[in-house]
Amino acid sequence: MHASPESLAAIRKLRSEMKFGEQSLYPGAPDEDIRLRCEAQVNQFLDTVVGLLARDASKSEILSCAKAMLDSFAQEDTEEQEQADTYVGEVMRAIGLEDWTDFI
């Protein structure tokens, strides 16, 4: 897959933002250690996706990366799992994969 400059900019913007803080539908991580751990996992995913896009990786490689990141949240609370899914959704929409939920 090839990413547009706009797609990469959206991913980089997301990368620079604080994650797992309180938001309108998400109460925030239970404590700062959990927030930082979860943020690091999402940021690693974002960095990996940027690298995959730079080498025109396939859709299946990107989806596999997303699935692996979501699987890494298996031991987290449901709220953090759902928030991780939200971040994956942002990335997928940024790169034009609207049908990603059927594959993860």
C-alpha positions in Angstrom: 0.0 0.0 0.0 1.1 3.5 -0.8 0.3 6.2 1.7 -0.4 9.8 0.7 1.4 12.7 2.4 -1.9 13.5 4.1 -2.1 9.9 5.4 1.4 10.0 6.8 0.7 13.4 8.4 -2.4 12.1 10.1 -0.5 9.1 11.5 2.4 11.3 12.7 -0.1 13.7 14.3 -1.7 10.8 16.2 1.8 9.6 17.1 2.6 13.0 18.8 -0.6 13.1 20.8 -1.1 11.8 24.4 -3.0 8.6 24.3 -5.3 6.8 26.9 -6.1 10.1 28.6 -9.6 11.1 29.5 -11.8 11.7 26.4 -15.5 12.1 25.8 -16.4 8.4 25.7 -13.3 7.1 27.5 -12.6 7.7 31.1 -8.9 7.4 30.8 -6.5 4.7 31.9 -6.8 3.8 35.6 -3.3 5.1 36.4 -0.3 6.7 34.7 1.7 3.5 34.5 -1.1 1.8 32.6 -1.5 4.9 30.4 2.2 5.0 29.5 2.4 1.3 28.8 -0.7 1.4 26.5 0.5 4.5 24.8 3.9 2.9 24.1 2.2 -0.1 22.5 0.1 2.2 20.3 3.1 4.4 19.4 5.1 1.3 18.4 2.3 0.2 16.2 2.2 3.7 14.6 5.9 3.6 14.0 5.6 0.1 12.4 2.8 1.2 10.1 4.8 4.2 8.9 7.7 1.9 8.1 5.4 -0.6 6.3 3.9 2.2 4.3 7.3 3.5 3.4 8.1 0.2 1.7 4.6 -0.2 0.1 3.7 -3.2 2.3 0.6 -5.1 1.4 -2.8 -4.5 3.0 -2.5 -7.9 4.7 0.8 -6.9 6.3 -0.7 -3.8 7.7 -3.8 -5.6 9.0 -1.5 -8.3 10.5 0.4 -5.6 12.3 -2.9 -4.1 13.6 -4.1 -7.5 14.8 -0.8 -8.1 16.6 -1.1 -4.8 18.4 -4.7 -5.4 19.4 -3.8 -8.9 20.6 -1.1 -7.3 22.8 -3.9 -5.6 24.8 -5.5 -9.0 25.8 -4.4 -8.5 29.4 -5.6 -4.9 29.6 -9.1 -3.8 30.8 -11.9 -3.7 28.3 -11.8 0.1 28.2 -8.1 0.1 27.1 -8.8 -2.6 24.6 -11.6 -0.6 23.1 -9.5 2.6 23.0 -6.7 0.7 21.3 -9.2 -0.3 18.7 -10.2 3.3 18.3 -6.6 4.2 17.5 -6.3 1.4 14.9 -9.5 2.7 13.3 -8.0 6.2 13.0 -5.0 4.8 11.3 -7.0 2.6 8.9 -9.3 5.5 7.9 -6.2 7.7 7.4 -4.7 5.2 4.9 -8.1 4.5 3.2 -8.9 1.0 4.7 -12.5 1.4 5.5 -13.2 -2.4 5.6 -10.5 -3.3 8.1 -12.8 -4.6 10.8 -13.7 -7.7 8.8 -10.0 -8.8 8.7 -8.9 -8.3 12.3 
